[in-house]
Amino acid sequence: MINQGLFYLAWLMDHRAEFEHLVRDRLGVTAASQVLWSGPRLICIAGDFTRYDVHAVREHRRSIDLVRYRFFGSDLLGLETVASVSGGMRVAHRARRQSVAQAAADGGDALMVALASAVDEALLGLGDGVNRVERKQYRAYQRLRNFACLCPPQRTKLLVYLKVDPKDVDLVPGFTRDVSGLGHHGTGDLEVQLRTPRDVERAQELFLASYAAA
């Protein structure tokens, strides 16, 4: 998709007159006169991108945004900027933290969507060879086997199950729970409850421990 998008962008830059003519026919002379060619940007929207995609666009001379979408249930859609590159230089930003903060201000559903996206990025970024598999009741993250399972967002929290022995963890009420012997979706005996961006940060060591054990 990125290669195809770059082809379209190159074609557009080589056919400016045709594009302006089309704009003039569809939107009028005023709109056509406002087309600026000094800073063209390619925006790629997909279900996911690999770390190789992100690296590739950062090496490119064009300005490119990689935007990932996520469906949560049947009526929630989340968009996240994975990489933003301007003329081959990475744009410094805190898109992740800002998006979560904005989601918190927008309301509970938006916050849960943003938290789920943050957890997804954290788990996929633990190391090479992490695969994400969509199950009917949860999303599994695998190395040689499942090491984390993310359940669909609840109203006020996310539940992540890890392959960590609860006996090796200082359990914190409202954050971590021993669910060995209890029925639940996903695999793993340690339940991690996430309600805020701070909880995701607190869970990083647990994510890493589960990844290492797999």
Z-matrix of the N, CA and C atoms (Angstrom, degrees):
N
C 1 1.453
C 2 1.519 1 110.76
N 3 1.336 2 117.65 1 -40.05
C 4 1.462 3 120.46 2 179.95
C 5 1.525 4 109.76 3 -63.83
N 6 1.336 5 116.16 4 -44.48
C 7 1.461 6 119.96 5 178.75
C 8 1.524 7 111.05 6 -61.33
N 9 1.315 8 117.01 7 -42.32
C 10 1.455 9 120.79 8 179.65
C 11 1.526 10 110.43 9 -65.29
N 12 1.334 11 116.37 10 -40.93
C 13 1.454 12 120.28 11 178.29
C 14 1.517 13 112.20 12 -62.35
N 15 1.348 14 116.74 13 -40.72
C 16 1.462 15 120.50 14 178.10
C 17 1.527 16 111.16 15 -65.00
N 18 1.322 17 115.93 16 -35.52
C 19 1.466 18 119.66 17 176.69
C 20 1.527 19 110.12 18 -63.47
N 21 1.336 20 116.34 19 -45.95
C 22 1.468 21 120.03 20 179.92
C 23 1.525 22 110.91 21 -63.13
N 24 1.338 23 116.15 22 -39.51
C 25 1.460 24 119.45 23 179.80
C 26 1.522 25 110.49 24 -64.26
N 27 1.338 26 116.59 25 -43.20
C 28 1.461 27 120.19 26 178.75
C 29 1.526 28 110.70 27 -63.03
N 30 1.336 29 115.81 28 -40.89
C 31 1.473 30 119.65 29 178.17
C 32 1.526 31 110.66 30 -62.13
N 33 1.341 32 115.63 31 -42.68
C 34 1.459 33 119.86 32 -179.38
C 35 1.522 34 110.94 33 -61.54
N 36 1.344 35 116.52 34 -44.11
C 37 1.464 36 119.64 35 -178.42
C 38 1.532 37 111.75 36 -66.37
N 39 1.332 38 115.82 37 -25.96
C 40 1.464 39 119.88 38 178.98
C 41 1.528 40 112.52 39 -87.21
N 42 1.318 41 116.90 40 -7.47
C 43 1.469 42 120.68 41 -177.50
C 44 1.531 43 110.11 42 -131.08
N 45 1.304 44 115.20 43 50.64
C 46 1.460 45 120.24 44 -177.09
C 47 1.531 46 111.39 45 -63.21
N 48 1.326 47 116.03 46 -42.32
C 49 1.469 48 119.80 47 -176.87
C 50 1.526 49 110.48 48 -61.75
N 51 1.341 50 116.67 49 -42.39
C 52 1.460 51 120.11 50 179.89
C 53 1.529 52 110.74 51 -64.20
N 54 1.349 53 116.21 52 -39.93
C 55 1.456 54 119.76 53 179.88
C 56 1.527 55 110.88 54 -66.09
N 57 1.323 56 117.37 55 -46.20
C 58 1.465 57 120.92 56 179.56
C 59 1.524 58 110.88 57 -63.04
N 60 1.323 59 116.22 58 -36.44
C 61 1.467 60 119.73 59 176.99
C 62 1.523 61 110.44 60 -63.64
N 63 1.326 62 117.14 61 -41.72
C 64 1.466 63 121.62 62 178.39
C 65 1.529 64 110.82 63 -63.98
N 66 1.330 65 116.77 64 -43.06
C 67 1.465 66 120.66 65 178.42
C 68 1.526 67 110.13 66 -62.80
N 69 1.302 68 116.05 67 -42.09
C 70 1.475 69 120.12 68 -179.65
C 71 1.525 70 110.46 69 -62.71
N 72 1.336 71 116.84 70 -40.14
C 73 1.466 72 120.08 71 -179.82
C 74 1.523 73 111.91 72 -69.34
N 75 1.328 74 115.80 73 -37.94
C 76 1.469 75 119.39 74 -175.16
C 77 1.521 76 113.12 75 -87.14
N 78 1.333 77 117.53 76 -39.56
C 79 1.463 78 121.35 77 -170.31
C 80 1.525 79 114.41 78 -117.95
N 81 1.323 80 116.87 79 -11.94
C 82 1.446 81 118.69 80 176.77
C 83 1.524 82 113.64 81 107.39
N 84 1.339 83 115.19 82 168.06
C 85 1.463 84 121.68 83 -175.93
C 86 1.528 85 111.57 84 -65.36
N 87 1.339 86 117.18 85 -39.70
C 88 1.467 87 120.60 86 -177.72
C 89 1.524 88 110.98 87 -61.29
N 90 1.318 89 117.52 88 -46.39
C 91 1.464 90 121.19 89 179.40
C 92 1.519 91 110.65 90 -63.17
N 93 1.321 92 117.61 91 -40.89
C 94 1.461 93 120.97 92 -179.38
C 95 1.520 94 111.47 93 -63.31
N 96 1.328 95 116.92 94 -35.51
C 97 1.468 96 120.59 95 -179.07
C 98 1.522 97 112.46 96 -72.10
N 99 1.324 98 117.09 97 -15.55
C 100 1.466 99 121.25 98 -178.34
C 101 1.521 100 113.62 99 -95.08
N 102 1.324 101 117.49 100 0.58
C 103 1.460 102 120.43 101 177.27
C 104 1.528 103 109.08 102 -69.42
N 105 1.346 104 116.66 103 125.68
C 106 1.464 105 121.98 104 179.96
C 107 1.530 106 109.12 105 -109.65
N 108 1.317 107 116.18 106 133.97
C 109 1.462 108 121.29 107 -177.79
C 110 1.524 109 112.61 108 -108.60
N 111 1.314 110 117.74 109 5.28
C 112 1.466 111 119.75 110 -173.54
C 113 1.523 112 113.65 111 -76.76
N 114 1.336 113 117.33 112 -24.90
C 115 1.457 114 118.92 113 -176.73
C 116 1.506 115 113.58 114 -139.28
N 117 1.334 116 119.11 115 63.22
C 118 1.474 117 120.28 116 -179.55
C 119 1.528 118 111.21 117 -64.50
N 120 1.323 119 116.35 118 142.29
C 121 1.465 120 121.33 119 -178.93
C 122 1.515 121 109.61 120 -134.00
N 123 1.324 122 115.13 121 136.10
C 124 1.459 123 121.98 122 177.17
C 125 1.525 124 108.78 123 -99.19
N 126 1.333 125 117.75 124 125.77
C 127 1.460 126 122.87 125 177.81
C 128 1.525 127 108.28 126 -114.88
N 129 1.330 128 116.08 127 115.47
C 130 1.462 129 122.26 128 -179.66
C 131 1.528 130 108.76 129 -105.03
N 132 1.322 131 116.88 130 124.23
C 133 1.462 132 122.08 131 -179.55
C 134 1.522 133 108.01 132 -116.17
N 135 1.340 134 116.69 133 124.07
C 136 1.468 135 121.31 134 -177.58
C 137 1.519 136 109.45 135 -150.55
N 138 1.327 137 114.79 136 169.55
C 139 1.455 138 119.94 137 178.76
C 140 1.503 139 112.86 138 -67.37
N 141 1.339 140 117.45 139 -26.75
C 142 1.461 141 119.93 140 178.50
C 143 1.520 142 109.60 141 -168.41
N 144 1.324 143 115.96 142 163.50
C 145 1.454 144 123.82 143 174.50
C 146 1.526 145 108.04 144 -136.40
N 147 1.320 146 117.08 145 150.00
C 148 1.455 147 121.09 146 176.83
C 149 1.525 148 109.59 147 -91.01
N 150 1.319 149 115.41 148 167.44
C 151 1.467 150 119.49 149 176.69
C 152 1.528 151 110.61 150 -63.84
N 153 1.344 152 116.91 151 -25.54
C 154 1.451 153 120.79 152 178.41
C 155 1.529 154 110.59 153 -71.20
N 156 1.336 155 116.47 154 -35.99
C 157 1.467 156 120.22 155 175.20
C 158 1.523 157 110.29 156 -62.14
N 159 1.341 158 115.62 157 -46.38
C 160 1.462 159 120.40 158 -178.73
C 161 1.525 160 110.54 159 -61.23
N 162 1.338 161 115.87 160 -43.82
C 163 1.469 162 119.59 161 179.53
C 164 1.524 163 110.87 162 -64.25
N 165 1.332 164 116.70 163 -41.15
C 166 1.459 165 120.69 164 -177.45
C 167 1.524 166 111.81 165 -61.55
N 168 1.340 167 117.20 166 -44.57
C 169 1.469 168 118.39 167 -177.52
C 170 1.521 169 111.04 168 -70.03
N 171 1.320 170 117.55 169 -28.14
C 172 1.467 171 119.82 170 177.90
C 173 1.525 172 111.69 171 -70.66
N 174 1.334 173 116.51 172 -21.78
C 175 1.456 174 120.48 173 177.88
C 176 1.520 175 112.04 174 -88.40
N 177 1.335 176 116.51 175 -7.72
C 178 1.461 177 120.14 176 -174.71
C 179 1.516 178 110.95 177 -88.36
N 180 1.319 179 116.26 178 153.28
C 181 1.469 180 120.98 179 -177.39
C 182 1.518 181 112.18 180 -81.63
N 183 1.328 182 118.30 181 -14.64
C 184 1.453 183 121.96 182 -178.71
C 185 1.527 184 111.71 183 -82.64
N 186 1.340 185 115.90 184 160.53
C 187 1.464 186 121.52 185 173.50
C 188 1.530 187 107.85 186 -87.25
N 189 1.333 188 116.14 187 120.76
C 190 1.461 189 121.05 188 -172.53
C 191 1.525 190 109.56 189 -137.15
N 192 1.322 191 116.32 190 137.01
C 193 1.465 192 122.81 191 170.52
C 194 1.526 193 108.43 192 -114.41
N 195 1.324 194 115.79 193 134.01
C 196 1.459 195 121.14 194 171.40
C 197 1.525 196 107.28 195 -107.45
N 198 1.318 197 116.53 196 118.99
C 199 1.463 198 122.03 197 -176.38
C 200 1.525 199 108.26 198 -119.35
N 201 1.326 200 115.76 199 125.44
C 202 1.462 201 121.63 200 -178.92
C 203 1.523 202 109.67 201 -103.35
N 204 1.337 203 116.53 202 137.94
C 205 1.461 204 119.94 203 176.79
C 206 1.517 205 110.30 204 -111.27
N 207 1.328 206 115.22 205 153.62
C 208 1.461 207 122.15 206 177.78
C 209 1.521 208 108.68 207 -138.47
N 210 1.324 209 116.76 208 134.56
C 211 1.451 210 121.79 209 172.23
C 212 1.526 211 108.35 210 -97.01
N 213 1.317 212 116.83 211 132.94
C 214 1.458 213 122.96 212 175.67
C 215 1.519 214 107.13 213 -124.14
N 216 1.334 215 115.02 214 104.98
C 217 1.442 216 119.16 215 -174.04
C 218 1.519 217 109.86 216 73.24
N 219 1.318 218 117.11 217 -152.86
C 220 1.457 219 120.92 218 -175.96
C 221 1.524 220 113.90 219 -99.82
N 222 1.341 221 117.23 220 -11.22
C 223 1.466 222 117.70 221 -173.28
C 224 1.527 223 113.59 222 -135.79
N 225 1.343 224 117.78 223 14.89
C 226 1.458 225 120.46 224 177.92
C 227 1.527 226 109.23 225 -120.53
N 228 1.308 227 115.86 226 128.65
C 229 1.457 228 121.94 227 178.91
C 230 1.518 229 108.48 228 -128.08
N 231 1.327 230 116.63 229 127.32
C 232 1.458 231 121.28 230 178.09
C 233 1.520 232 110.61 231 -112.69
N 234 1.327 233 117.78 232 139.21
C 235 1.461 234 123.85 233 176.23
C 236 1.515 235 109.13 234 -117.58
N 237 1.327 236 116.01 235 136.58
C 238 1.462 237 120.84 236 -178.01
C 239 1.520 238 109.89 237 -138.89
N 240 1.330 239 117.33 238 130.10
C 241 1.458 240 121.09 239 175.70
C 242 1.520 241 109.01 240 -78.96
N 243 1.338 242 115.57 241 114.56
C 244 1.464 243 121.12 242 -179.96
C 245 1.517 244 110.60 243 -81.85
N 246 1.331 245 117.07 244 -41.01
C 247 1.461 246 121.88 245 179.09
C 248 1.515 247 109.17 246 -149.69
N 249 1.323 248 115.48 247 142.36
C 250 1.463 249 121.40 248 176.48
C 251 1.517 250 107.24 249 -132.45
N 252 1.323 251 116.12 250 115.04
C 253 1.454 252 121.65 251 -173.77
C 254 1.520 253 109.12 252 -122.73
N 255 1.319 254 116.69 253 134.30
C 256 1.458 255 121.36 254 179.99
C 257 1.517 256 109.40 255 -119.41
N 258 1.320 257 115.93 256 107.33
C 259 1.463 258 120.81 257 177.80
C 260 1.506 259 113.43 258 59.05
N 261 1.341 260 117.22 259 35.53
C 262 1.451 261 121.13 260 179.48
C 263 1.511 262 113.61 261 89.18
N 264 1.325 263 118.49 262 -6.44
C 265 1.457 264 121.90 263 179.29
C 266 1.515 265 108.87 264 -108.55
N 267 1.318 266 116.62 265 132.37
C 268 1.452 267 120.29 266 179.63
C 269 1.521 268 109.88 267 -68.83
N 270 1.320 269 115.82 268 133.19
C 271 1.459 270 120.93 269 177.28
C 272 1.522 271 108.70 270 -81.53
N 273 1.306 272 117.21 271 121.71
C 274 1.461 273 120.15 272 179.02
C 275 1.515 274 109.47 273 -73.36
N 276 1.324 275 115.60 274 126.24
C 277 1.448 276 119.27 275 178.86
C 278 1.517 277 109.60 276 -158.67
N 279 1.305 278 115.76 277 171.31
C 280 1.455 279 122.20 278 176.83
C 281 1.525 280 107.99 279 -122.88
N 282 1.330 281 114.29 280 53.93
C 283 1.461 282 119.16 281 -174.25
C 284 1.516 283 111.88 282 -58.66
N 285 1.321 284 116.67 283 -40.09
C 286 1.459 285 119.20 284 -177.94
C 287 1.513 286 110.96 285 -62.33
N 288 1.321 287 117.31 286 -53.10
C 289 1.463 288 120.42 287 -176.87
C 290 1.522 289 111.20 288 -64.59
N 291 1.324 290 116.66 289 -39.70
C 292 1.458 291 120.09 290 179.80
C 293 1.517 292 111.54 291 -66.35
N 294 1.348 293 116.43 292 -39.76
C 295 1.459 294 118.78 293 -178.07
C 296 1.519 295 110.91 294 -67.29
N 297 1.325 296 117.13 295 -38.34
C 298 1.459 297 119.89 296 178.40
C 299 1.517 298 110.44 297 -67.67
N 300 1.340 299 116.23 298 -41.22
C 301 1.461 300 119.35 299 179.08
C 302 1.525 301 110.75 300 -64.02
N 303 1.335 302 117.04 301 -41.49
C 304 1.456 303 120.33 302 178.71
C 305 1.517 304 110.40 303 -65.64
N 306 1.338 305 116.12 304 -38.51
C 307 1.463 306 119.65 305 179.11
C 308 1.518 307 111.07 306 -63.75
N 309 1.326 308 116.54 307 -37.83
C 310 1.458 309 119.86 308 178.36
C 311 1.525 310 110.43 309 -62.69
N 312 1.336 311 115.42 310 -37.27
C 313 1.457 312 119.09 311 179.04
C 314 1.527 313 111.45 312 -71.72
N 315 1.336 314 116.34 313 -29.42
C 316 1.461 315 120.11 314 -177.31
C 317 1.524 316 112.99 315 -77.00
N 318 1.343 317 116.45 316 -25.82
C 319 1.462 318 117.95 317 179.87
C 320 1.503 319 112.89 318 137.39
N 321 1.352 320 115.42 319 173.15
C 322 1.454 321 122.09 320 -172.28
C 323 1.508 322 114.56 321 -60.64
N 324 1.349 323 118.36 322 -47.76
C 325 1.453 324 120.54 323 -177.47
C 326 1.521 325 111.14 324 -60.62
N 327 1.315 326 116.68 325 -45.80
C 328 1.463 327 120.39 326 179.83
C 329 1.517 328 111.16 327 -63.21
N 330 1.320 329 117.55 328 -37.69
C 331 1.458 330 121.02 329 178.97
C 332 1.518 331 110.47 330 -64.30
N 333 1.327 332 118.03 331 -43.43
C 334 1.457 333 120.80 332 -179.89
C 335 1.527 334 111.13 333 -63.93
N 336 1.337 335 116.77 334 -38.77
C 337 1.458 336 120.50 335 177.35
C 338 1.527 337 110.14 336 -62.21
N 339 1.335 338 116.60 337 -45.36
C 340 1.461 339 120.94 338 -179.86
C 341 1.525 340 111.55 339 -65.55
N 342 1.339 341 117.27 340 -39.52
C 343 1.463 342 120.34 341 178.50
C 344 1.528 343 110.58 342 -65.16
N 345 1.326 344 117.24 343 -42.01
C 346 1.459 345 120.64 344 178.86
C 347 1.525 346 110.50 345 -61.13
N 348 1.327 347 116.47 346 -39.72
C 349 1.462 348 120.50 347 177.88
C 350 1.525 349 110.89 348 -66.23
N 351 1.343 350 117.24 349 -38.00
C 352 1.461 351 121.10 350 178.25
C 353 1.523 352 111.04 351 -66.10
N 354 1.329 353 116.81 352 -40.90
C 355 1.469 354 120.61 353 177.93
C 356 1.521 355 110.03 354 -64.70
N 357 1.316 356 116.46 355 -42.77
C 358 1.464 357 121.09 356 178.78
C 359 1.521 358 110.73 357 -57.74
N 360 1.315 359 116.86 358 -46.51
C 361 1.464 360 120.53 359 -179.98
C 362 1.530 361 110.95 360 -64.69
N 363 1.325 362 116.88 361 -40.66
C 364 1.466 363 120.44 362 -179.16
C 365 1.523 364 111.12 363 -63.94
N 366 1.322 365 117.61 364 -43.86
C 367 1.468 366 120.91 365 -177.65
C 368 1.526 367 111.42 366 -70.12
N 369 1.322 368 117.22 367 -42.31
C 370 1.462 369 120.17 368 178.92
C 371 1.523 370 111.88 369 -67.11
N 372 1.326 371 116.59 370 -26.39
C 373 1.461 372 120.50 371 -177.65
C 374 1.513 373 114.79 372 -88.02
N 375 1.324 374 118.08 373 5.80
C 376 1.464 375 120.26 374 -177.35
C 377 1.528 376 112.52 375 -69.65
N 378 1.302 377 117.41 376 -27.23
C 379 1.466 378 119.63 377 -179.82
C 380 1.511 379 110.94 378 169.38
N 381 1.337 380 114.87 379 176.70
C 382 1.463 381 119.87 380 179.29
C 383 1.525 382 110.17 381 -68.60
N 384 1.308 383 115.60 382 153.54
C 385 1.455 384 120.43 383 173.44
C 386 1.503 385 115.73 384 83.80
N 387 1.344 386 118.46 385 10.35
C 388 1.462 387 120.49 386 177.89
C 389 1.529 388 108.62 387 -84.45
N 390 1.323 389 115.85 388 126.34
C 391 1.455 390 121.61 389 177.64
C 392 1.516 391 109.54 390 -114.27
N 393 1.323 392 115.68 391 142.81
C 394 1.452 393 121.49 392 176.90
C 395 1.530 394 108.24 393 -108.41
N 396 1.329 395 116.29 394 129.33
C 397 1.460 396 121.65 395 -178.14
C 398 1.526 397 108.47 396 -125.06
N 399 1.324 398 115.47 397 125.22
C 400 1.456 399 120.32 398 179.76
C 401 1.525 400 110.42 399 -85.00
N 402 1.309 401 116.60 400 117.68
C 403 1.460 402 122.43 401 174.47
C 404 1.524 403 108.93 402 -102.54
N 405 1.319 404 115.95 403 170.68
C 406 1.454 405 119.61 404 -178.32
C 407 1.519 406 111.91 405 -65.78
N 408 1.329 407 117.58 406 -38.17
C 409 1.459 408 121.60 407 -174.26
C 410 1.529 409 113.99 408 -106.88
N 411 1.330 410 117.50 409 -7.99
C 412 1.465 411 119.82 410 -177.35
C 413 1.521 412 109.38 411 -165.64
N 414 1.322 413 115.65 412 172.62
C 415 1.459 414 123.06 413 175.79
C 416 1.526 415 108.10 414 -112.07
N 417 1.332 416 116.33 415 123.21
C 418 1.461 417 120.97 416 -177.00
C 419 1.527 418 110.76 417 -100.61
N 420 1.314 419 115.75 418 143.52
C 421 1.463 420 122.96 419 174.90
C 422 1.517 421 107.34 420 -116.89
N 423 1.331 422 115.80 421 124.96
C 424 1.453 423 121.15 422 -170.54
C 425 1.520 424 111.61 423 -122.68
N 426 1.296 425 114.19 424 146.73
C 427 1.459 426 121.90 425 165.54
C 428 1.526 427 104.26 426 -112.11
N 429 1.339 428 118.34 427 -98.92
C 430 1.459 429 119.52 428 167.42
C 431 1.523 430 109.98 429 -84.47
N 432 1.322 431 115.89 430 -22.84
C 433 1.466 432 123.00 431 176.63
C 434 1.524 433 107.34 432 -150.13
N 435 1.320 434 116.13 433 174.00
C 436 1.466 435 119.16 434 178.33
C 437 1.528 436 110.51 435 -60.28
N 438 1.321 437 116.00 436 132.17
C 439 1.461 438 119.04 437 173.40
C 440 1.531 439 111.38 438 -121.17
N 441 1.339 440 117.02 439 -11.46
C 442 1.468 441 120.41 440 177.72
C 443 1.519 442 108.83 441 -154.33
N 444 1.327 443 115.81 442 144.28
C 445 1.461 444 121.69 443 176.43
C 446 1.527 445 108.30 444 -133.45
N 447 1.322 446 115.92 445 123.57
C 448 1.455 447 122.60 446 -179.01
C 449 1.523 448 108.94 447 -105.11
N 450 1.311 449 116.37 448 119.19
C 451 1.460 450 121.15 449 179.17
C 452 1.531 451 110.26 450 -85.56
N 453 1.333 452 117.88 451 156.76
C 454 1.473 453 120.30 452 178.59
C 455 1.519 454 110.95 453 -56.14
N 456 1.329 455 117.59 454 147.46
C 457 1.470 456 120.84 455 -177.62
C 458 1.524 457 112.03 456 -58.00
N 459 1.333 458 115.67 457 135.59
C 460 1.454 459 121.00 458 169.28
C 461 1.530 460 107.64 459 -90.15
N 462 1.292 461 116.43 460 -174.20
C 463 1.466 462 119.49 461 -175.05
C 464 1.532 463 112.26 462 -65.28
N 465 1.329 464 116.85 463 -39.14
C 466 1.471 465 119.22 464 -174.91
C 467 1.522 466 113.82 465 -127.40
N 468 1.344 467 118.34 466 4.31
C 469 1.456 468 118.44 467 -177.94
C 470 1.519 469 111.13 468 -159.51
N 471 1.346 470 113.67 469 162.02
C 472 1.457 471 122.48 470 171.55
C 473 1.525 472 107.90 471 -111.39
N 474 1.324 473 116.16 472 145.62
C 475 1.453 474 121.15 473 176.28
C 476 1.523 475 109.15 474 -115.55
N 477 1.342 476 115.30 475 126.41
C 478 1.451 477 121.92 476 176.54
C 479 1.527 478 107.67 477 -122.02
N 480 1.328 479 116.10 478 131.54
C 481 1.462 480 120.81 479 178.68
C 482 1.519 481 109.18 480 -108.58
N 483 1.329 482 116.06 481 129.21
C 484 1.455 483 122.25 482 -174.38
C 485 1.516 484 111.57 483 -119.02
N 486 1.344 485 114.99 484 151.12
C 487 1.460 486 121.02 485 176.38
C 488 1.532 487 109.05 486 -85.73
N 489 1.301 488 114.74 487 64.15
C 490 1.463 489 122.85 488 178.63
C 491 1.519 490 107.74 489 -125.80
N 492 1.319 491 117.14 490 135.56
C 493 1.459 492 120.74 491 178.30
C 494 1.526 493 109.00 492 -70.06
N 495 1.320 494 118.30 493 116.55
C 496 1.472 495 120.28 494 -179.66
C 497 1.521 496 113.47 495 -56.63
N 498 1.330 497 117.24 496 -24.65
C 499 1.462 498 120.44 497 179.59
C 500 1.522 499 111.75 498 -68.07
N 501 1.325 500 116.58 499 -20.25
C 502 1.462 501 120.79 500 -179.59
C 503 1.527 502 112.55 501 -92.36
N 504 1.333 503 116.34 502 4.90
C 505 1.465 504 120.94 503 -175.46
C 506 1.527 505 109.76 504 -122.45
N 507 1.316 506 115.70 505 140.39
C 508 1.466 507 120.13 506 171.54
C 509 1.531 508 107.40 507 -78.57
N 510 1.322 509 115.78 508 100.60
C 511 1.459 510 120.18 509 -175.44
C 512 1.526 511 111.32 510 -68.32
N 513 1.331 512 114.98 511 136.37
C 514 1.464 513 121.67 512 -179.82
C 515 1.519 514 107.89 513 -116.97
N 516 1.322 515 118.75 514 116.90
C 517 1.469 516 120.36 515 179.27
C 518 1.525 517 112.42 516 -53.62
N 519 1.322 518 116.41 517 133.14
C 520 1.451 519 120.76 518 -178.96
C 521 1.513 520 114.26 519 84.56
N 522 1.348 521 117.17 520 -3.94
C 523 1.469 522 121.20 521 -179.95
C 524 1.527 523 111.23 522 -127.94
N 525 1.316 524 117.98 523 -50.27
C 526 1.464 525 121.74 524 179.35
C 527 1.524 526 109.06 525 -128.32
N 528 1.356 527 115.12 526 147.54
C 529 1.459 528 119.54 527 -176.65
C 530 1.523 529 109.87 528 -149.17
N 531 1.323 530 115.92 529 140.07
C 532 1.458 531 122.66 530 174.84
C 533 1.528 532 108.07 531 -81.11
N 534 1.343 533 116.14 532 115.69
C 535 1.463 534 119.86 533 -179.52
C 536 1.528 535 111.60 534 -115.54
N 537 1.336 536 116.52 535 18.21
C 538 1.465 537 119.20 536 177.03
C 539 1.528 538 108.59 537 -61.90
N 540 1.302 539 116.58 538 128.14
C 541 1.452 540 120.58 539 -179.08
C 542 1.513 541 113.31 540 88.83
N 543 1.326 542 117.86 541 -6.02
C 544 1.463 543 121.63 542 178.79
C 545 1.526 544 109.73 543 -103.06
N 546 1.299 545 117.11 544 143.85
C 547 1.454 546 120.86 545 178.79
C 548 1.519 547 111.54 546 -76.64
N 549 1.324 548 116.00 547 134.06
C 550 1.466 549 120.85 548 176.92
C 551 1.518 550 108.52 549 -164.60
N 552 1.320 551 116.77 550 160.60
C 553 1.459 552 121.30 551 175.80
C 554 1.522 553 109.12 552 -74.98
N 555 1.334 554 116.16 553 148.50
C 556 1.454 555 119.45 554 178.73
C 557 1.516 556 111.44 555 86.88
N 558 1.326 557 115.18 556 171.62
C 559 1.462 558 121.64 557 -179.69
C 560 1.515 559 110.40 558 -113.55
N 561 1.318 560 115.19 559 149.58
C 562 1.455 561 121.12 560 -179.59
C 563 1.513 562 111.32 561 122.93
N 564 1.327 563 116.59 562 143.14
C 565 1.462 564 121.83 563 -176.82
C 566 1.525 565 113.77 564 -96.77
N 567 1.334 566 116.81 565 -5.12
C 568 1.466 567 119.80 566 178.78
C 569 1.520 568 108.98 567 -109.40
N 570 1.318 569 115.94 568 119.67
C 571 1.461 570 121.27 569 176.38
C 572 1.525 571 108.98 570 -97.00
N 573 1.333 572 115.89 571 130.30
C 574 1.467 573 122.03 572 176.80
C 575 1.518 574 107.78 573 -115.20
N 576 1.324 575 116.16 574 125.36
C 577 1.460 576 122.03 575 -178.93
C 578 1.533 577 108.95 576 -103.64
N 579 1.321 578 115.16 577 123.88
C 580 1.457 579 121.05 578 -176.00
C 581 1.521 580 110.35 579 -117.44
N 582 1.318 581 115.71 580 123.82
C 583 1.463 582 121.26 581 -179.01
C 584 1.523 583 113.06 582 -121.70
N 585 1.330 584 117.00 583 -22.64
C 586 1.463 585 121.66 584 -175.41
C 587 1.527 586 109.57 585 -138.73
N 588 1.343 587 117.66 586 163.25
C 589 1.469 588 119.92 587 174.70
C 590 1.525 589 112.22 588 -57.33
N 591 1.311 590 117.50 589 -32.66
C 592 1.457 591 121.11 590 177.92
C 593 1.528 592 110.91 591 -62.53
N 594 1.318 593 117.75 592 -36.44
C 595 1.458 594 120.93 593 178.03
C 596 1.523 595 111.33 594 -63.41
N 597 1.331 596 116.44 595 -37.84
C 598 1.467 597 119.65 596 178.16
C 599 1.520 598 109.91 597 -62.93
N 600 1.326 599 117.15 598 -41.25
C 601 1.460 600 120.76 599 177.85
C 602 1.531 601 110.62 600 -64.60
N 603 1.327 602 116.89 601 -41.40
C 604 1.469 603 120.76 602 179.24
C 605 1.523 604 111.94 603 -63.49
N 606 1.324 605 116.11 604 -28.70
C 607 1.461 606 120.29 605 -175.65
C 608 1.530 607 113.29 606 -84.75
N 609 1.314 608 118.22 607 -5.83
C 610 1.461 609 120.56 608 -174.81
C 611 1.527 610 112.41 609 -57.36
N 612 1.324 611 118.10 610 -43.66
C 613 1.457 612 120.30 611 -179.32
C 614 1.520 613 111.15 612 -65.50
N 615 1.323 614 117.31 613 -35.79
C 616 1.458 615 120.64 614 177.48
C 617 1.541 616 110.36 615 -68.15
N 618 1.328 617 116.51 616 -40.60
C 619 1.469 618 120.24 617 175.92
C 620 1.528 619 110.18 618 -58.03
N 621 1.328 620 115.32 619 -46.17
C 622 1.463 621 120.24 620 -177.42
C 623 1.524 622 111.25 621 -65.54
N 624 1.334 623 116.89 622 -40.02
C 625 1.461 624 120.43 623 179.57
C 626 1.538 625 110.53 624 -63.27
N 627 1.315 626 116.79 625 -40.88
C 628 1.457 627 120.43 626 179.71
C 629 1.532 628 110.77 627 -67.79
N 630 1.346 629 115.97 628 -40.12
C 631 1.462 630 120.77 629 177.58
C 632 1.535 631 110.68 630 -62.20
N 633 1.319 632 116.53 631 -43.66
C 634 1.461 633 120.87 632 -179.48
C 635 1.534 634 111.87 633 -64.27
N 636 1.327 635 115.83 634 -35.07
C 637 1.470 636 120.17 635 -178.70
C 638 1.525 637 112.51 636 -71.83
N 639 1.354 638 115.81 637 -19.78
C 640 1.468 639 119.45 638 -178.44
C 641 1.518 640 112.05 639 -87.73
